[in-house]
Amino acid sequence: MSFLPAISIIALLAMLPVLISLRASMVEGGTDFAAACAVAAAATLFLMLSEIPALRPLSLIGIVFLIGACLFVLSGFHRALGVLRPMSTPLVAAASISAVVVLIAAFGPHSATLHALSAVGIAAAFVLIIAVCSQHRRAAPGPIERLCVIGCAAIGCSALIAVTIFSPIAHGTAETPLASASWDFACVVLRYFYLPVLFLGVILMIQNRVITDLKSAIARDELTGALSRRALLDLGQRALAVGFARQRPVTFLLLDLDYFKQINDRYGHAVGDTALGHFAGTVAACLGGRGTLGRIGGEEFGIVLPNHSEDAAFAVAEEIGRTVRDTPIGRFDRPIRLTVSIGLAEAEPGDTISDIMIRADMALYDAKADGRDRCTIAGRFQPEASARALAAAAAQMRAADHRNLEPQLLRGTG
């Protein structure tokens, strides 16, 4: 009896608890992959025991379990990749099985045929594992990519089943000479290590998806969907590094929703939250792909505008102001008209994102002092300690807006 099946069983059983724990990660297909791993371990055990002459009939049970494990694998990929057409995966699986059957029927279950199937199965497994391990580095896969992944899984599983059924060990003729030791090694690798390596790739895929989802959740403000403060600052610092390296302009817009405290006091915090979400959605739609919006805190938002000079960024800010002004919240008895004050600062050599934010904060204070609902461009100076203190005072003054000022309401509405 060979020790290779025992290694395969140990590897599968070691990965089974991980797959079971990842089943609760809200990634589709996790249950199918866990079931496939358990069934594959049982199949390998039956096939190992069938090498004992008295227990050779167990090979049939092992092959049935192996087929079941492969079906669970295909079902897992079908769910994990979000294949929209229900019949796509069964058709791909049927096509791969038919190709293997035709190949065996044409050339017979000889060593050369099994070697060819092993080579094809290993190649498909190699492509499949690379694909599943790199899912987190790309956007959502398209329909063709999904079918390619499922196709590689189906080809690998079909080759595995064929090699397992027709290999000399399955028929108790281990003494059958093989054409080459290297091709024999390929058969062994496919038979005993294809599924363990595949499940390792699946574990990495699920973990990468969970990590990506967590990063995305941390990087996004839950209320508005804009980037969080930390994510915006990190993105702004990277934009500065790229801009300085390529000698391209980078500007920062600091936005403050006017009279937000009065909206909360008059209509309640639920309406205030709705106003923030409405405002963020309006600004994001107006921006398009020109910049990135993030929430600094409260009613303050920031926008990083790469490749925008001061004048170009001012035009964008004016467009944002008009769009916000012309897009009131219309889900209440009287639609609430919003306005925004904007401070603009362009990056200068040696600036950090904090330096630009300080200048934009000073410009925003000027916009508030000039009557709100406008954009002001920061003067070109290097912020020092006194300027930082003044910026902090300006932020406190903006937070203490006059209580007697009310948000503008659309006239003539009921």
N, C-alpha and C positions, 0 to 999 in steps of 0.2 A: 504494500500500500504506500502511495506517495505521500510526502509531507506537504506538498503544495496545496491540496484542498484544505488541509487544516489551517494553513496560513490565510487562505482566502476566507474561511469561516471566521477566524479570529478578527480579521480586518472588518468584515461585515458586521459582526456583533459589536465591535468597538464603535462603529459609526452609527449603529441603530439608536442608542440613547440620544445622540446628538440630533439625529433627524427627528426623533420624537419630541425633543424639547423645542426644536425649531418649527414644529408643526403649529405652535401657538403664535408664530410671528406674523400672522395675517398674510403670509405669502401663499397664494393659491398653489395647489399641487403638493404641499408639504405632507399631507396624509398619504397621498399615493406613493410618494418616494419612501416614506417610512415603511409602508406595507411592502413595497418592492424589495427593500433591504431585508426585511424579516423573511419573506418568501424565498429570496435568493440564498440566504444563509441555510434555510431548510433544504433547498434544492441541492446545494453543494454538499450538505451532509449526506443526503441520500445517495448522491453520485459517488461520494467517497466510500460509503459502506458497500456500494454495489461492486467495488473492486474485489471484495471478498467473494470467492466462488459461490459460497452457500447463500449469499445475499444478492446475487446478481439481478434478480427480478426487481430490486429496489431502483434500478436505473430508470425504469419506466416512470415511477413516481417522481424521481428527481427531474426527469425531462419535463413532466407536466408542471411541476413547481417552477422550473426555469422559464417555461413559456408564460406562466402566470406572472412571474417577476418582470419579464420584459413588457407584458401588457400594462402592468402598473407603472413602469418607467415611462412608456409612451403616454399614458393618461396623465402622469405628473407633468410632463413637458407640455402637453396640450393645455392644461389648466394654468401652469406657471407662465407660459408665454401669451396667454389670453387669445388663443386661436378662435376666431369668430365663427367660422364654419364648422359645425359639429362633425361633418363627415370627412373633413380634410385629413385628420390623423388616421382614421381607419383606412382611407384610400392609400395614403402613403405607406402604411404598414403592409397592406395587401400587395402593393406594387413591389416592395422590397422582398417580401416572402416569395412572390411569384418569380422574381428574378433569380433568387437562390434555387428554387425548385427547378427552373428551366436549366440553370447551369449544371446542377447535379444530374438532371435527366439527360442532358446532352453529353456530358463527359464522364458520368459515373462518379460514385463516391470514392475516388482514388486519392492517393496522396497529393498529386498535383492540384486537384480540384480543392481539396481542403486547404492546401497551402495558399492558393489564390484567394479563397474566402477569408483566411486568416489575415492576409495582407490588406484586403479591402476593409475588413472589420477594424483592424488596428488603425488604418488611415482615417476611417470614419470616426473612430473614437477620439483620435488625436484632434481632428477638426472640432468635434463636438465639445470636448473638454475646454479647448481654447475659447470657444464661443460662449459657453456657460460661465466661465470664470471672468470674462471681460464684459459681461452684460452691464455692470454698473458704470463702465466708462463711456458708454454710448447712450444716445437717446433711445426711446422705446423702439424695439425692433419692428420693422415693417412686415407685411404679410409674407413676402418672399423669404425674408430672413427667418421668420418663424418656421416656415415649411422646410427650409434647409436644415435647421437644427433638428426638427422632428425627423426629417429624412435621414440624417446621419445617425440618429438614435435607432431608427428602424433598421437601417442597413447593418449597424453594429450588432444589434440584437438578433437579427436573422442569421448573420454569419456565426454568431456565438451558438445559436441553437443547432445550426447545421454541423458545425465542427464537433459539438458535444454529442450529437446523435451518431455521426458517421466516423468519429475518430476510432482508431484501433482499440483503445482502452474500453470503449463502450461495448465492444463486441468480444472482449476478452482475448484479443489477438495482439497483445502488446509487442509480440515479437515480430510483427509485420515491419519489414525494413522501410525506412523513410528515405526520401531522395537526398535530403540534406539536413544536417543538424541545425542549421540556422532556421530553415523553414519549420522544422519540428519545434524549435523554441518559439516561433511565432504562434503556432497552434496552442502551445502551453500558455503563453502570455494571454492570448485572447480568451481561453477557456477559464482560467483561474483568476485573472487580474483585471479583466475588462469591467466587470460590475463594481468591484471595490474602488477602482480609480474613478469610474463614472460617478459613484455616490459621493466620493470626496469632492469632485467638481460641483455636484449639486449642493453640498454643504457650503462650499465657498460662494456659490451663486446666491443662496438664500441669505447668508451672512452679509454679503455685499449689499444686497437689496435692503436688508434691515438697517445697516449702517447708513446707506444713502437716504433712506426714508427718515431716519433720526436726524441726520444733518439737515435735511430739507425742513423738517419740523422746527429745529432749533433756529435755522436761518430765517424763518418766516414769522412775522407778527401774526398771531392767531386771529386778531380782530379784523385787520385790514388786508391781510395777504401780502403786504409789502415786506421787504427785507427787514430783519431786526437791526437794531442799532449796531451791534457788534459785526454782523455780516456786512452791513453797509460800509462801516469804517474799514474793514479788511479789504472789501472790494475797491474802495476809494484809494487806499494805500497802494494796491496793486496797479490801479489805473495810473496813479502818479508815476510809479516806477517805469511803466511802459511808455508813458507820455514823455518823461524826461529822456529815456533812452532813445526814443525815436524823434525827439524834438517836436512833439505834437502838443497842442494846448489841451488842458483839462480844466474844467470849471465845476464849481459846486454851487448848487442852489439850496438855500435853507428856506423852507416854506412854513408858515404859521397860519392856521385857519383862524380867521378873524371872528371875534366875539363868541368863541366856543364856550367859555364859561357861562355866558348868558343863555346859550342854547341849552346847556345842562340845567341851569337854574329854572328856566321857564318851562321846558318840555320834559325834563327828566333825563336820567342817564341812559335809558334805553334809546331815546331819540338821539342823544349825543353819540352813542356808539354807532347808530345807523348813519349819522352825519359823517363820522370818521371813515366808515367803510365806503360810503358813497363818494366822499372826497378822494380817497385813495384810488378807487376804481376809475373815477373821472380823470385824475392826473395820469394814471398808468396808461389809460386808453389814448390820451392826448400825446403822451411821450412816444408811444410805439416802441421802436427799437433804438431810439436815439440815446437813451440814458437809462439809469436804474434808480428806482424809487425805493426808499427805506424810511421806516418810522424811527425818529430819534427818541420820541417820548411824548406822551400826552397828545397835543394837537400839532406837534412839530414834526416835520418830515424833511428828508434830505434827498437830493438828486445828484448823482454823479454823471457828468456829461463829458465823456472822452471825445477828443477831436473837435471840440467846440471852443472857439475863441470867445472873448468877452461879448462882442457884438452878436455873434451867433447864439450864444447862450441867453442873451437878453431877449432876442426874438422868441426863443422857446419859452422863456418865462412869461413874456407878454401873451403868448398863445395860451399858456396854461391859465393865466389869470382870466382871459376872456372865456375860455371853456368852462371854468369853475363858475364864473358869474352867470353864464347862460344855461347852466345845468343844475337847476334847483332840485331839492329833495321833494318829490311829488307824491309821497305815499301817505300824507297826513291831511287833516282838514284844510289847512292853509299851507301850500308849498313854501318851504323855507329856502330863501336865496342865500347861498354861501359866497364868501369872498376870501381871498388869500393874499397875504403880504409875503413878499419874497426878497431875500437878500442874496446877492450874487457875488462870488469871488472867483477870480482866475488864479490858477496855481502859478507860483513864481519859483525860479530855481532854488532848490534846497528846502522847499516847503514840505511839511508833513500834512496829512489829512487834518490833523488838529489845528494847524496854522490856518488852513483855508477856512475851516469851520468858524474860527474866531473872527476872521474878517467878514465872512458871510453873516455871522451873528450881529456884528456891528451894523452892517448894511440893512439887515432886517429890522433892527431897532430904529434906524432912520426911516425906513418905510412905514413903520408903525407911527412914528412921530409926525410924519407928513400926511397922515390921514388914512392909512391902511389901503388895501385893495390896489397895490402897486408894487413895482419891482425897483430896487435900488442897488446900484453897483458899488461895491466896496472900493475905498481908496487904496492906492498901492502903497502900503507901508508894512514894515516887518513888525509883527505883534511882540510887545515886550510884556513885562510883568504887569505894568499899569494897564495896558490894553486888555490883558486877560482878566484883570479884576473888573474893568469896566464892562467887558462882555458878560461876565457873570451877573453884574448888577443889572444889565439890560435884560437878561433872561428873567430875573426876578420881577423887574418892572412889567414885562409883558405878561407874566403870570397874574399880575394884580390889575387887570383891566378894570376900567370904571364900571361899577355895578349898574349905573343908570343907563348904559348903552345897551340897546337891544338889537338882535339880528334883524336884518331887513326881511320883510315879507312881501310876497308878490301881491300887488294891489289888484282889486277887482276879482278876488277869488273868495269862494265861500268857505 
